[in-house]
Amino acid sequence: MTEPQVCVIIAARNAARTIPVAIASALREPEVAEVVVVDDASTDDTAKVARGADDGSGRLSVIRFDVNGGPSFARNAAIASSKSPFISILDADDFFLEGRFRELFASADWDFAADNIMMI
């Protein structure tokens, strides 16, 4: 892969405490073209904290809902706003290990890429 082509979508509700780590882990990856956070009607400062995690690269966008639609609704909204050919889902209380996408895209002979969760 020569250009960043992955959109990382993060559905978040009341995730102000954990979302900076999630966003930073996504923005750290050179294959990531955009990170779309959907604040699904949080009652804390999730959207504000998410915007504060921006690294200045112009790849982060934050969508805020006033009414909770649930994780699927939030993820679908993020997918609809994406301009990237590849989508990756990241939970707001999780993070990517460095090099995740490099490993997934190492082979060019695939139609679908998936990996497994690492339990810590």
N, C-alpha and C positions, 0 to 999 in steps of 0.2 A: 504494500500500500504506500503510495507516494504522498498522498494528501490526507488530512484528517477527514474522516467520513462517518464517524459515529456520533449519534445523538444519544446522550445519556438522559433518561427521564427519571425524575424523582418526584413521586407523589408524597406529600408531607402534610401531616396534621399534628399540631402541637409538638413540633420537632426542633424547637429553637436550641435545645441543649446539644443535639447530635448532628444537625444538618451541616455545620461548617466542615466537619471531618469528611462527610460524604461528598460534598461539593469539591473540596480540595483534592480528594483522591481521584475524582473524575477529571478535573481540570489539569492534573499532573500528567495525564496520559496524552502523548502527542497525536494519537489517532482520533481523539475526541474533537469534533468540530463545534459541538454545541452541547450545553447542559441546560435542560429545561426543568425548572422546579415548579410544581403546582402546589401552592398552599391551599389546601382544601378546607377553608373556613376555620383556620386555627384560632384559638382564643388566647394564644401567647404571641410572641414576636417572631414567629417562624419566617414570615416574608421579609421582615426587616433584617433579621440575622442572615438569611440567605443572601440578600443583596449585599450585605457586608462581607460575605465570603468571596465576592468577585475578585478575580486576580488581575483585572484590567485588560484582559485579552479580548474582550468583546464577545466571549463565547457563552456567557451566562445570561439566561433570561428567567424572570420569575413572574408567574401568573398567579393571581390571588382570586379565590372564589369567596363570596360572602355567604353562600349556602353550601353546606357539606353535601357532596355528591358521592362520596366513597372513593376508594382507591382506583377502581376500574374507570370510573368517570374521569378522574384526574389524569390517569395515564393516557386515556384516549384523547383528552384535550392536549396533552403534551405531544403525543404522536402527530396530531393534526397540525400543530404549529411547527413541527420539525421540517427542515429542509434537507436533511441528511438521508442517504440511502440505507443506512444501518441504524437500528434502534437497540439500545441496551437499557434494561431496567435496573435501577439501584434503589434500594430502600433508604429512607431518610436516616435510619439508625445503623447503617452499614457502611462499608467502604470497599474500594477496589485495592487489591494488592498491586504494587507497581509492576508494570509489564504485562498486565492481563491481556490487553488487546494485541500487543505484539505477538504473544503466544497464539492467540486465536486466529490471527491473520497470517501466521507464518507459512501456511500452505495456501496455494492459490486454487487448488482443486476442490472446491466445496460450493454448495448452494445455501447451506444453513450452518451457522456456527453456534455451539453451546458449550458451556463448561459446567462444572459442578461447584456446589457451595463448599466452603471450607469451614468446618466447625471448630471454634476456639473455645 
